[in-house]
């Protein structure tokens, strides 16, 4: 993967995720959900943007039963070239974009504490490689503030080179089943957090 460009890495990562789904059990990915739950409880996040997962993404909706009594859970509702945040409510239906989503509702206008975002891959700047549509990039560019952002994936698709552009959103933490990544220096909070989470962790300095 030397000198790989963004589109090349996206294609490589998508193929890797397809193989992961084909040959691995879903229980392998549950460590991502457990670590995400520990992060939410450690920082006491109350307003949380999740997503409705595809088969290539961790099933973050498993957290619904654990968090719904103490937190407000939100999901994207697609609109034009981006989306709005709406409350997580059942049932889901298949949208015109081919993904599951909740029924159309009024947009949630309050600030969220945490945004959990699915990724195809992540580069050395802890920036997101998605499916190439730019929905999340547009959403965060218009949000007006920056919540804590956690990327999640069913496989470690970290590329140490930087292949993204300035407008690609960056995370604070990237969670995968075997290894996870934290932005910044070894501050006390992150050291305590890491001790509560499973798997190996790697610190990524800001660039």
SESE-481779 format. One line per field, with one value per residue (C-alpha): residue number from 1; residue in three letters; x negated, y, z negated. Coordinates in steps of 0.001 Angstrom, whole numbers, plus 500000, padded with zeros to 6 digits. Example, Ala and Ser with C-alpha at 12.3 -4.5 7.8 and 13.67 -1.06 7.14 Angstrom:
num 1 | 2 $
residu ALA | SER $
x 487700 | 486330 $
y 495500 | 498940 $
z 492200 | 492860 $
//
This chain:
num 1 | 2 | 3 | 4 | 5 | 6 | 7 | 8 | 9 | 10 | 11 | 12 | 13 | 14 | 15 | 16 | 17 | 18 | 19 | 20 | 21 | 22 | 23 | 24 | 25 | 26 | 27 | 28 | 29 | 30 | 31 | 32 | 33 | 34 | 35 | 36 | 37 | 38 | 39 | 40 | 41 | 42 | 43 | 44 | 45 | 46 | 47 | 48 | 49 | 50 | 51 | 52 | 53 | 54 | 55 | 56 | 57 | 58 | 59 | 60 | 61 | 62 | 63 | 64 | 65 | 66 | 67 | 68 | 69 | 70 | 71 | 72 | 73 | 74 | 75 | 76 | 77 | 78 | 79 | 80 | 81 | 82 | 83 | 84 | 85 | 86 | 87 | 88 | 89 | 90 | 91 | 92 | 93 | 94 | 95 | 96 | 97 | 98 | 99 | 100 | 101 | 102 | 103 | 104 | 105 | 106 | 107 | 108 | 109 | 110 | 111 | 112 | 113 | 114 | 115 | 116 | 117 | 118 | 119 | 120 | 121 | 122 | 123 | 124 | 125 | 126 | 127 | 128 | 129 | 130 | 131 | 132 | 133 | 134 | 135 | 136 | 137 | 138 | 139 | 140 | 141 | 142 | 143 | 144 | 145 | 146 | 147 | 148 | 149 | 150 | 151 | 152 | 153 | 154 | 155 | 156 | 157 | 158 | 159 | 160 | 161 | 162 | 163 | 164 | 165 | 166 | 167 | 168 | 169 | 170 | 171 | 172 | 173 | 174 | 175 | 176 | 177 | 178 | 179 | 180 | 181 | 182 | 183 | 184 | 185 | 186 | 187 | 188 | 189 | 190 | 191 | 192 | 193 | 194 | 195 | 196 | 197 | 198 | 199 | 200 | 201 | 202 | 203 | 204 | 205 | 206 | 207 $
residu UNK | UNK | UNK | UNK | UNK | UNK | UNK | UNK | UNK | UNK | UNK | UNK | UNK | UNK | UNK | UNK | UNK | UNK | UNK | UNK | UNK | UNK | UNK | UNK | UNK | UNK | UNK | UNK | UNK | UNK | UNK | UNK | UNK | UNK | UNK | UNK | UNK | UNK | UNK | UNK | UNK | UNK | UNK | UNK | UNK | UNK | UNK | UNK | UNK | UNK | UNK | UNK | UNK | UNK | UNK | UNK | UNK | UNK | UNK | UNK | UNK | UNK | UNK | UNK | UNK | UNK | UNK | UNK | UNK | UNK | UNK | UNK | UNK | UNK | UNK | UNK | UNK | UNK | UNK | UNK | UNK | UNK | UNK | UNK | UNK | UNK | UNK | UNK | UNK | UNK | UNK | UNK | UNK | UNK | UNK | UNK | UNK | UNK | UNK | UNK | UNK | UNK | UNK | UNK | UNK | UNK | UNK | UNK | UNK | UNK | UNK | UNK | UNK | UNK | UNK | UNK | UNK | UNK | UNK | UNK | UNK | UNK | UNK | UNK | UNK | UNK | UNK | UNK | UNK | UNK | UNK | UNK | UNK | UNK | UNK | UNK | UNK | UNK | UNK | UNK | UNK | UNK | UNK | UNK | UNK | UNK | UNK | UNK | UNK | UNK | UNK | UNK | UNK | UNK | UNK | UNK | UNK | UNK | UNK | UNK | UNK | UNK | UNK | UNK | UNK | UNK | UNK | UNK | UNK | UNK | UNK | UNK | UNK | UNK | UNK | UNK | UNK | UNK | UNK | UNK | UNK | UNK | UNK | UNK | UNK | UNK | UNK | UNK | UNK | UNK | UNK | UNK | UNK | UNK | UNK | UNK | UNK | UNK | UNK | UNK | UNK | UNK | UNK | UNK | UNK | UNK | UNK $
x 500000 | 497069 | 498009 | 501645 | 504119 | 507454 | 509616 | 507204 | 507262 | 511065 | 511281 | 508751 | 510567 | 513990 | 512683 | 511119 | 514424 | 516276 | 513827 | 514169 | 517935 | 517615 | 515092 | 515581 | 518291 | 520158 | 519127 | 515578 | 516851 | 518607 | 515480 | 516059 | 519519 | 518193 | 515422 | 517834 | 520174 | 517275 | 516238 | 519791 | 520114 | 516587 | 517256 | 520957 | 522115 | 525865 | 526733 | 525306 | 525485 | 525337 | 526176 | 528267 | 525620 | 525205 | 523716 | 520272 | 520492 | 520583 | 524118 | 524082 | 527835 | 527016 | 526320 | 529924 | 531031 | 528001 | 528186 | 531734 | 532803 | 530031 | 529191 | 530849 | 529983 | 530083 | 529541 | 529082 | 532035 | 530847 | 531777 | 530420 | 526602 | 526401 | 528627 | 530354 | 530286 | 533527 | 534450 | 533825 | 537264 | 538526 | 539580 | 536958 | 537709 | 535587 | 534880 | 534440 | 530688 | 530999 | 530228 | 532420 | 533580 | 536245 | 539340 | 538989 | 539191 | 538354 | 534619 | 532947 | 531493 | 529697 | 525975 | 524800 | 521954 | 520721 | 520977 | 520319 | 519428 | 518878 | 515779 | 514399 | 510880 | 508857 | 505581 | 502593 | 504340 | 507212 | 509365 | 512253 | 512392 | 516060 | 517999 | 517160 | 520529 | 519459 | 522621 | 520795 | 518278 | 521089 | 523054 | 520136 | 519055 | 522487 | 522944 | 521383 | 519530 | 517499 | 518677 | 516365 | 516129 | 515547 | 515019 | 515946 | 515194 | 515423 | 511769 | 508624 | 508235 | 505710 | 503280 | 500317 | 499963 | 502162 | 504442 | 507386 | 508046 | 508652 | 512447 | 512488 | 513679 | 511237 | 511915 | 510743 | 510883 | 510990 | 512303 | 511684 | 511928 | 508183 | 506618 | 507929 | 506418 | 506480 | 505575 | 503246 | 500825 | 500882 | 503073 | 504472 | 508056 | 507081 | 504717 | 507550 | 509939 | 507555 | 507203 | 510966 | 511162 | 510144 | 507616 | 504423 | 504283 | 502096 | 501571 | 501629 | 500107 | 501945 | 500611 $
y 500000 | 502332 | 505675 | 504585 | 507268 | 507821 | 506109 | 503182 | 502758 | 502980 | 500187 | 498067 | 498615 | 497782 | 494498 | 493686 | 494345 | 492061 | 489266 | 489964 | 489542 | 486357 | 484559 | 485870 | 485564 | 488647 | 487906 | 488972 | 492523 | 492717 | 494081 | 497322 | 497633 | 496868 | 499459 | 502032 | 501434 | 501859 | 505129 | 506499 | 505615 | 506810 | 510293 | 510254 | 511253 | 511974 | 512982 | 510507 | 510324 | 506675 | 505182 | 502360 | 499791 | 497829 | 494339 | 495899 | 497973 | 497226 | 496866 | 499901 | 499538 | 496788 | 499699 | 500828 | 498756 | 499765 | 503499 | 504525 | 505025 | 507559 | 509012 | 510519 | 508390 | 509904 | 508613 | 510264 | 510842 | 511424 | 514703 | 515754 | 515620 | 515322 | 514388 | 515691 | 514183 | 512577 | 510534 | 506797 | 505220 | 501915 | 500622 | 501120 | 501153 | 500994 | 504464 | 505484 | 505348 | 501608 | 501899 | 501381 | 504468 | 505592 | 507535 | 511191 | 513495 | 517019 | 517581 | 517356 | 520843 | 520531 | 519904 | 516313 | 515172 | 512293 | 511270 | 507621 | 507336 | 504225 | 504108 | 502156 | 503110 | 505696 | 507367 | 508573 | 511812 | 509820 | 511146 | 509203 | 507312 | 506612 | 505520 | 508675 | 510458 | 513087 | 513014 | 513121 | 515721 | 518064 | 517440 | 518247 | 521264 | 522836 | 521737 | 524835 | 522992 | 519824 | 517002 | 514185 | 511826 | 508067 | 506066 | 502372 | 499524 | 495729 | 495479 | 497492 | 499502 | 502085 | 503455 | 505319 | 507547 | 510634 | 510324 | 512482 | 516181 | 518992 | 518706 | 514995 | 514621 | 513451 | 511402 | 511417 | 507613 | 504852 | 501497 | 498157 | 494573 | 494004 | 497439 | 500907 | 504347 | 507536 | 511019 | 513108 | 512625 | 510219 | 512312 | 510820 | 510469 | 508426 | 506267 | 505483 | 504877 | 502543 | 500442 | 499813 | 498847 | 495593 | 495074 | 496902 | 500689 | 503022 | 506731 | 508911 | 512367 | 515272 | 516374 $
z 500000 | 500624 | 502234 | 502461 | 503476 | 501752 | 504384 | 504562 | 500809 | 500772 | 503351 | 501466 | 498150 | 499586 | 500987 | 497622 | 495843 | 498260 | 497483 | 493761 | 493941 | 495969 | 493771 | 490219 | 487595 | 486399 | 482815 | 483773 | 484179 | 480808 | 479107 | 481048 | 479488 | 475994 | 476265 | 477660 | 474723 | 472278 | 473932 | 473746 | 470070 | 469214 | 470626 | 469695 | 473177 | 473204 | 476773 | 479226 | 483017 | 484122 | 487529 | 488940 | 489929 | 493135 | 493098 | 493607 | 490410 | 486666 | 485343 | 483049 | 482531 | 480042 | 477684 | 477821 | 474837 | 472767 | 473416 | 474270 | 470636 | 469929 | 473346 | 476377 | 479394 | 482868 | 486399 | 489799 | 492109 | 495653 | 497329 | 500723 | 500500 | 496717 | 493783 | 490690 | 487206 | 486033 | 482972 | 483188 | 483504 | 484861 | 487299 | 490003 | 493707 | 496848 | 498234 | 501863 | 501207 | 500457 | 496742 | 493698 | 491860 | 489426 | 490470 | 491402 | 488372 | 487376 | 487219 | 483813 | 483333 | 479987 | 479668 | 479578 | 477342 | 479495 | 483147 | 484003 | 487684 | 489859 | 492038 | 494969 | 493897 | 491982 | 492970 | 490966 | 490044 | 488512 | 491336 | 492807 | 496058 | 496700 | 499752 | 501673 | 501458 | 498932 | 496783 | 493464 | 494659 | 495700 | 492505 | 490183 | 492250 | 491636 | 488027 | 486478 | 483714 | 483331 | 481069 | 480088 | 483050 | 482911 | 486095 | 486071 | 488457 | 488572 | 489619 | 488976 | 492178 | 490954 | 493531 | 492059 | 495131 | 495484 | 498520 | 497453 | 498022 | 495522 | 495731 | 494804 | 491233 | 488585 | 485478 | 481900 | 481638 | 484264 | 483009 | 484711 | 483379 | 482937 | 482610 | 481863 | 482331 | 480224 | 481417 | 479311 | 476475 | 473540 | 471264 | 468057 | 469246 | 472275 | 470217 | 467798 | 470682 | 472458 | 469300 | 469351 | 473016 | 474644 | 477429 | 478277 | 478683 | 480676 | 480186 | 483298 | 483002 | 484606 | 487981 $
//
